[in-house]
Amino acid sequence: MPLLKIDLIEGRSDAELKTLLDTIHEVVVKSFEVPDGDRYQIVSQHSANEMIIQDTGLGFKRSDKVVVISMTSTQRSEKQKKAFYKMLSENLKEKCGIDGRDIMISITTNGAGDWSFGFGKAQFLTGEL
């Protein structure tokens, strides 16, 4: 049940945003085998001067279509993560026209006790989930 925060440069249409979010969710479901109803996505749009996303010395330039995906999730295997990165890059290129150089992903891992879905309860710890 990953929580995704997606940062991008403003200017995309509602239809483009829907396709982007739907594509990301489809890949999360396939790569991490989460239920389709586990969808937690937050989009923040920024003016171009508010996002400086460089290449870490890899030798490429990003465009104004850059997307930064920050995921908080329970532990995933290295195999799952690699498959996620690859599938997401391929699907965002195919469905959204976003080049792989414009996709940056960071995964932060946490545990069952780090989640509360409401009512002041840790549902993974209480057995409700």
N, C-alpha and C positions, 0 to 999 in steps of 0.2 A: 504494500500500500504506500507507494511513493508519493511524496509531496513535491510538486514541481513548481519552480518559479522561473518564468521565462521573461528575459529582458531583451528588448529590441528597440530599434530606432523607429520613431513614430512615422506614420504615413501609410500603413497597410489598411486595406479595406476590411470591413467586417467579414466578408466572404474569405479573404485571404487569411485572416486570423482564425476563422473557424477551421479552414483546411489545415493550417499549421497545427492547431491544438488537437484536432482529430487524428492527424498523422502521428504526432508525438504519442498520443494515448494508445493508438493501435500498436505501436512498436513496444511501448511499456508492457502492454498486455501479453504480446507474443514473447518478448525477451525474458520477462521476469515471471511469467505465468501468474499474473494477478487477475482477480475477477474483473470483468468489464466495468462493474459498478464502483470499483476503487479508482475514482477519478478526482484528483485534487490538483488543479492547475491555477496558477495566479500569473497574470500577464502584467508587466510594467513596461510602458512605452516611454522613451526618452528622446529628447532632441539630440541631434547628431553629436553635439559638443559635450554631451553628458556620458558618452560611452567611448572609452578609449580601450580598445581590445586589440592588443598587438599579437605578434606571432611567436613570441618567446624565442626568437632567434632561428626559426625554422625556414625563413626566407620567402614568405609569401605575404601578400597584402589582403586585408579584408575589405569587403564592400559595405555599402549602406544596408545590405540585407542581413548583416550579422545577427545571429541569435545566440544568446547565452542561456544555457539551461542549467539551473542549479537544482539538484535532486537530493532530497533527504529520504533515506530508506533504511530498512533493516538490511543486514548483511547480504550481499549478493556475491556469487562466485566470480572469479576473474573471467571464466569462460562466458558467463552471462553478460558481464560488463562489455567484453570485447564484441560479442554478438549484438548487443544493444547499440554500441557506438557505430558499428558497421551498417546495421539495418536502418538506423535512424538517418545516417548520412545519405544512404541510397534512396530512402523513401522521401526525405525532404527535397532531394534533387529532383526526383521524378514527379512528385505531387505539388511541390511549392516553388520549384525553380531555384532553390537555395543551394549554392555550391558548397561542397565539403569544407572549403577554407573559411566559410562563414558560420561554422557551427562549433561552438565551444561548450563543453559539458563538464560539470563538476558534480561528483557524487559524495555526499556526506552520509556516513553510516551511523545509525543509532539502534537502540534496542526496544523491546516490548514496553518497558516502563517509561519510555520517552514520549508516549502518545496518549493524548486524551481527546476523544471525539465529542466531548460535551458532558454536561451534568456533573462536572468535577470528579469524573471517574477515569481510571486507566483501564479501558475496556479489554486490552490484551491481557492485563494482569488479573482482572476480575473474572475472566472466562466468558465474557459477553461476546468476545470476538475470538 
